[in-house]
Amino acid sequence: YWIITLIVLCFFLVIPGFANAQDLSLGKIILSLLLIPQNDKPILDVGWTLVYEMYFYVLFSIAIWFKPKQSVPILLAWLLITLLHFSKVIQFPDTFFLLNLVFGNMNLEFVLGGLAAYIVIKYNKKITNYRWILFGIANLGYLILAILVAWGNIEFDRIKTFAVLAALLIVAASSIDLKDSPRIPALFIFLGDASYSIFLLHSPVISASTKFVQKANLGKYFDGFFAPALVALFAVVVGCIFYSLIEKPLTVYLRKNIVEKMFLPKAHVS
């Protein structure tokens, strides 16, 4: 994340027209690199998801650090306020962005993910017979939503639709993996390994590619479907290259030289 953020920042410095003044401020840079919550998105816009990840780590730390009689009431109170905020019983001004983070609707996706994991662990034997049915329902639901959003110009509540279907898909896919252990093509495994780099890079790559096509007046050579598909494919390729050349070697190096030496017994490391 830091590497890509710094690359994007350098790109903004070289071509200032791609950024506004706020993107280049020292405060913005510090908040973005440290994933500190802020009113606007970080320099690397998808970094807002990592801000939530750090916040979820805090919640997990509370659950682990405190005893259940202390952590459970805290987490239940948090969930209650979050549900009241989702139901619009409680509203926070936009300027109170920290409260909107702590009790925001996105937290319910985290709760649904935890619920999906609990269902798979606790009731796997009961749901395993319906795994493919659940998998089909989830994918069909996504297909219908995609069609309605693309051509029906209809907006849906993210939590009630996409998040619920995502939790259902996680339950189904996890059950399929545990029961059938399907053989996954090597290409899909590689794309899965590279998915983090693809996710972090897709936004700046697509943005830069789109601006380049517009400034070079190349849009006339592409139809309405081909150009976006080509740009999306290019973003995936760039993400895969970044993973192969930077993320994977860096991860191996850090694991071997730092993580193993810090957390594994000395006799085992030697």
N, C-alpha and C positions, 0 to 999 in steps of 0.2 A: 504493500500500500504506500509506504513512504517513497519507495523508488519511483512508482508511477506518478504520485503526487508531485514529486520534484521534477520529473520529466515534463509534466503538464505545466508546472510553474515556469520552467525554462522556456517552454514553447510560448507561453504568454508574454514573457519578457522579450523574446525575439520578435514576436508578432503581436504587439500590444492591442491591435484591433480585435483580437479574439477574446479579450478579457476586459472587464471594467476595472475601475480604480480600486474597488473594494477587494477584488480577487488578489491584488498584489500587495495589500497592506500587511505589515508585520503581524498585527493582531490576528488577521485572517489566516495567515500562514501557520502561526503557532496553534491556534484552535483547530485547524484542519489536521495538522500532523499529530497532535496529541488526542484527537478524537474527542475534544471537549464540546459538549452541547452548545449550539449557537442558534441564533434566530434564523440565519440563512443556511443554505447547504454548504458543505466544505468545498474547497477548491476542486477536488475530484468529487463530482456531485454524488456518485453512488456511495461515497463515504458515509452518508447519513445512515445507511444500514449497519455499518460497523459501529457507529455511535450507539445504536440500539443493542448490538451484540455486547459491547462493553457494559451497558446498563444491565443486560440480562445476566452477565457474569456477577454483577453486584448482587442481584437477586439470589442467584445460586449460592453466593458466598454467605448471604444472610441465612439461607436454609441450612447450610452446612456448619457454619460457625456457631450459631446459637442452638440451644436445645429446642426440641419440638414445641415445648410449652411456651417458648418465647417467639420462635420463628413463625409458627403456624398462625397465631393471632395477627402478627405483622403482615404476613402475606395475604391473609383473608381480608384484612382491612384494605390493603392495596387493591385486591381484586374487586372488592365491593365498590370502592371509589371509581375504579376503572370502568366497571359496568354502569355505574350511575352517569359517568361522563359519556359513555357510548350511547346510553339511552337519552342523552341530552337533558337529564335532570340537573346535572351540574355542568356548568360551562366556565372555561377559563379564557380570559382575554388573550388575544394573539401575542401580546407583549410578554405574557407569562409563559414563554416557550419551554422553560424547564418543567413547569407543572404539566404542560401538554405532552412532554416526553415521559414523565414519570407515570402519568395516568392516561396516556393517549390510547386511542383505539388500536394502534399497532400492537400493543401489548397483548391483546386478545389473540393475535396470531401465535404469539409465543405460548400462550395458555393452551391453545388448540394443538400446537405441536407437542407440548408436554402430555396432553390428554391422549393424543394418538400413540405416543410411546408407551404410556401406561396401559392402554387397551391391548397393544401388541404383546406386551410382557405378561399381562395378567390374564387375558382372555384369548390368547393365540390359538389354543386348541378348539375353541368354540367358533372362531371366525374363519379358521383356515379353510373350511368347506365352502365359504362364500367369497374367497379371496378374489377370484377372477370376475365374479359378478360385481363386487365392489370396485374393482379396477376398471371395469367397463363403464359403470355408472359415473365414476369420477371423470374419466376421459370424455364420455359423451356430454357430461355437464359442461366441461371446459369448451368443447366444440360448439355447443349451443350458445354459450356465453360469448365466445369469440365471434360467431356469426351475427349475433344480435348487436354487439358493440360495434362491429365493423360496418354492417350494412343497415342496422336498425336505428342507429344513432340513439341508443338507449344507455343510460348510466345505471350501474348497479352498485349497491353497497358492497365495498370490498370484503368486509368481514363476513357478512351473511352469505356471500356467494363464493368468491374465489378462495377465501381462507377456509371455509368449511369443506369445499371440494379438495383443497390441498391436504387437509387433515385426513380426509377419506382416502385420498390417493396414497398418502404415506402409510396408512394402516394396510391397505391392499398390497402395495409394493413390498412392504416389509414382510408380510405374510407369505407372499409368493417367493421371496428370497429365502425365507426360513424353511419353507415346505418343499419347494421344487429345485432350489439352487440352480437356476437356469444359467447356461453358458452365455456369457456376454461377449460379443465381438470385441476384438482388441481395439478397434477404432473407437468404439463407444467408451471403453475403459479409459483410453487416452484422453478423450474429450472430457470425461468426468474428472480426471486428474487435473486437466488444464482449465477446468470450469471457473476457478477462482480468478485466474489471470484474464480469462475471457470476460468475466463479469466486470472486473475493474477497468479493463481497457476498452470495452465496447463503446461506452459513451464518448470518450474523447476521440476515438478513432472514427466513429460515425460522424461526429460533429465536424472534425477536421476534413474528412473525405467529402462531406456534403458541401462545405464551404469551398473546397478546392474545385469541385465539379461546377459550382455556381460561378465562381470567379473565372474559371477557364472556359465558361460557356459551353460545357460539354453535355448539359442536360438535354439538348435537342437530339442527341444520338441515342438516348435511352428512352424506352417507353415507361409508362407509369408503374409497372411491376418490376421490370428488369433492373432498373437502377437501384431501388431500395434493397432488392435481393442480393445484388452484386456487392453493395456497400456492407450489408450484414455479413456476407460470406468473407469479405476482406477483413472485417473486425474479428471474426472467429480465427482466421488464419494468423493475424497479428498476435492475438491472445495465445495461440498455440506456440508460436515462435518465442514469445516472451517466456512462456512456461518452460520450454525446452532449454533455452539459453540462459535464463536468469533464475526463475523461481525454483526449478528442480535442483540445479547445482547448489544454489544458495541454501535450500532446505537441507540437503544432504550434508553440506559443510557445517551448518549450525548444529544439526543433530549430532554429528560425529565429534565436533570439537567443543561444543558448549553443553548441550542437553545431556548427553551421555556422561560427560565428566562431572556434571553437577549433581545428577540424580541417581546414577548407577553406582553400585559399590566399587571401590577402587580396584579390588581384586578382579572383578568382572571386566572392568574397562581395560586393565592391563592384559 
